[in-house]
Amino acid sequence: MWPTVAGSLLGNAVLPGLGGIIVGGATGAFIGKKIKENSMSNPKVFVSFDYDYDETLKTFLIGQSKLPDSPFEISDWSIKEHISGDWKAKARTRIKRSDIVVIICGMHTNTAAGVSAELTIAQEERKPYFLLNGYKDKTCKKPNSAKAGDSIYKWTWPNLKSLIGGAR
């Protein structure tokens, strides 16, 4: 709504009268629609990773999200403090705001209580998720809360774009 109002005010300033308000309002509505389409075209991704071992992998994934042809956006909502207090409530809030959850799997992910808890929250909130192989030349492990049928997918740019798009 704000783009329509702003467009109407600007239209009236440029072309005073009803015509300026109508043209400005229509332009503002069009711009507002385009803004909404752009924000909908890039899903918000929550990234879960083993903070002790795989933080660099999360940084790499955030870097990929900034590429011009990236089909997703990542807000770094990582919980920076050690597991204590209300961190699960914070994680749940952040996961609920996301469209999809990416679980980066490393060599110690099966022992990462936080990753397992975040995956459980994603499952409870019915968020789509997938497991991403963090290291191509090492054996990566699923979090303990992963389902038996959950696959760990190779981390390639074309594969990542497909997975974000729902190919699983």
N, C-alpha and C positions, 0 to 999 in steps of 0.2 A: 504494500500500500504506500509506503513512504516514497518509492520512486515515482508513483503517479502524482502524489501531492507536490513533490519537488519539481516534477516536470511541468505541472500546471502553473506553479508560481514562476518558474523560469520562462515558460511560454508567454505568460501574461506580461512579464517584464520586457521581453523581446518584441512581442506583438500584442500591445494592449487590447484588452477586450475579450469577448467570449471566444472568438476564434483562436486567440493565443492560448487561452486556458484549455480549450479542447485539443488543439494540436500538441501542446506541451504535455497534457495528461496522457494522451495516447502514446507519445514518445516515451514518457516515464514508465507507463505500463509495459511497453515493449522491452525497455531496458531491464525492468524488474523481472520480467519473465526470463530473459536471457541469463541474468544473475542466478536465478533459481535453477535453471537448467544446468549451468556450469557447476553449481554446488552439488547437484544430484548426480552428475556424471562421474564424479570422483568420490568413490566411497571412502569413508573414514575408517582407518585401520588401527586396531589396538595390537601392539606387538608384545608378546610374552617371551621372555628369554631368561636364561640363567645369569643372574646379575653377577655372580662370582666368576664365571668363566667366559661368557659369550656377549658381553656388552659391546665389543667391537662389531659383532655381527649385526646388532641392532643399528649401530651407526651406519653400517654399509647399506642396510635396508632403507633407512631414512634418506641416505644419499640417492638411492635409486628412485625414491618417491619424488625427488625434485627434478628428475629428467623431464625434458619437454614432452615426451610421448608417454609419460606415466599415467596409467589409468586409475591411480589411487593417490590419496594423501594420508600422511601419517602425522599425527600430532604426538609429540613425545610426552605421553602420559605416564611414563615409567615412575614407579614409586621409589623414590631415592633412599628412603630410610630402611633400616633393617626390619625384618618381619616382626612387628609388634603392634599392640594397640588395635586401632581401627583400620589397618591397612586393607583388610578384605572388603570393608565397606567402601573405601576409596576405589579399590580395584573394580568392584561391582558397578559403581557409578560411572567410571570411565569406560568399562566394557559396554554398559547399556547405551552410552552415547555413540558407540562405534557401530559401523555397519558389518564389519567382519573382523575376525581375530586371527592373527598369524602367530603360530607357535614356532619359534626358531629352536630346532633341536641340535644340541651339541653332544659332546661325549659324556657329559655328566647330567643331562637333563632329567634322567630317571631319578636322580637324588635331589633335585631342586623342588623343595616343598612349595615355593611360591608359584612356580610355573604350573605345577599340578593343581594348585588351588585356583589359579586364574583360568585354567582350562575347565575345571569343574564349574566355575561361575559362568563361563561362556556357554557350557552345555545347559545349565539351569536356566539361563536367559534365552536359550534357543537361538544363539547367535551362530551364524555360519563360521566355520573355522577350518584351517588346514595346518598340517605339520610340514615345516620346511627344513630340509637337510642343510644344516649350517656349514658343513665341511664336505667337499666332494671326495676327498681322499682319506677320510676317517670314518669310523663307525659311529654314527649318531644314534642316540637313544630317545625313545618316546617318553613323555612324562608318565608317571604312574597312573594318572587319571584318564589317559587315552583309551579309547575303545579298541577292542581287538581288531576291528576292521579299518581303523584309521591308518592310512598310508603316510609314509614320509616321502614328500615330493622333492625332486632335484631342484636346486636353486639355479635356474637360468632365467635370463630376462624374458624370453618368450614364454616360458613355463609360468613364471610369476604373473605375467599379465593375464594369462589364461586362467590361472587359479583365482586371482582377484575377480575375474569376470564370471566365476562360478563353475568352471570346468573342474569337476572332481568326481 
